[in-house]
Amino acid sequence: MPQHKSAAKRVRQTEKKRVSNRLHRSRLRTMMKKLRSSETKDEAGSLLNEAKAYLDRLASKRIIHRNKAANYKSELERHVNTL
């Protein structure tokens, strides 16, 4: 248990951020699964643009590291190119 007011506030803030980050990561994973399971190149292309934009957004907010976002984008582009 926190002993100071500032520590208690930090606990509250951290919990809020944790829930928010979890939501974003979950949404990202769902988008990636959907893209990987797509059959046509047209469908995958539109999903790829959505996923790349979302990855950039998460990287700019520092929810995920920018290099991790770049790795994900590269991996997804390679998948779409193989279709």
C-alpha positions as CSV (number, residue, x, y, z in Angstrom):
1,M,0.0,0.0,0.0
2,P,1.3,3.5,-0.8
3,Q,2.3,5.6,2.2
4,H,2.2,9.0,0.5
5,K,-0.5,10.9,-1.5
6,S,1.8,11.1,-4.5
7,A,2.4,7.4,-4.4
8,A,-1.3,6.7,-4.2
9,K,-1.9,9.0,-7.2
10,R,0.8,7.2,-9.1
11,V,-0.9,3.9,-8.5
12,R,-4.2,5.2,-9.8
13,Q,-2.5,6.7,-12.9
14,T,-0.5,3.6,-13.6
15,E,-3.7,1.4,-13.4
16,K,-5.5,3.7,-15.9
17,K,-2.6,3.6,-18.3
18,R,-2.3,-0.2,-18.0
19,V,-5.9,-0.7,-18.9
20,S,-5.6,1.7,-21.8
21,N,-2.4,0.2,-23.2
22,R,-3.9,-3.3,-22.9
23,L,-6.9,-2.3,-24.9
24,H,-4.6,-0.8,-27.7
25,R,-2.4,-3.9,-27.8
26,S,-5.4,-6.2,-27.9
27,R,-6.9,-4.2,-30.8
28,L,-3.6,-4.3,-32.6
29,R,-3.2,-8.1,-32.2
30,T,-6.8,-8.5,-33.5
31,M,-6.0,-6.4,-36.6
32,M,-2.9,-8.4,-37.3
33,K,-4.7,-11.7,-37.0
34,K,-7.4,-10.5,-39.3
35,L,-4.9,-9.4,-41.9
36,R,-3.0,-12.7,-41.7
37,S,-6.2,-14.7,-42.3
38,S,-7.3,-12.6,-45.2
39,E,-7.4,-14.5,-48.5
40,T,-7.5,-11.8,-51.3
41,K,-4.8,-9.2,-51.9
42,D,-7.3,-6.4,-52.2
43,E,-8.8,-7.1,-48.8
44,A,-5.3,-7.6,-47.3
45,G,-4.2,-4.3,-48.8
46,S,-6.9,-2.3,-47.1
47,L,-6.3,-4.0,-43.8
48,L,-2.6,-3.4,-44.2
49,N,-3.2,0.4,-44.5
50,E,-5.3,0.4,-41.4
51,A,-2.8,-1.7,-39.4
52,K,0.1,0.5,-40.5
53,A,-1.7,3.7,-39.5
54,Y,-2.6,2.2,-36.1
55,L,1.0,1.0,-35.5
56,D,2.3,4.5,-36.3
57,R,-0.3,6.0,-33.9
58,L,0.8,3.6,-31.1
59,A,4.5,4.2,-31.7
60,S,4.0,8.0,-31.6
61,K,2.2,7.7,-28.3
62,R,5.0,5.4,-27.1
63,I,2.6,2.5,-26.3
64,I,4.9,0.3,-28.4
65,H,8.5,1.0,-29.4
66,R,9.0,2.6,-32.9
67,N,11.3,-0.2,-34.0
68,K,8.8,-2.8,-32.9
69,A,6.2,-1.0,-35.0
70,A,8.6,-1.0,-38.0
71,N,9.2,-4.7,-37.6
72,Y,5.5,-5.4,-37.5
73,K,4.8,-3.3,-40.6
74,S,7.6,-5.0,-42.4
75,E,6.3,-8.5,-41.5
76,L,2.8,-7.6,-42.5
77,E,3.9,-6.1,-45.8
78,R,5.8,-9.3,-46.6
79,H,2.7,-11.3,-45.9
80,V,0.6,-9.2,-48.2
81,N,3.2,-9.4,-51.0
82,T,3.2,-13.2,-50.9
83,L,-0.6,-13.3,-51.6
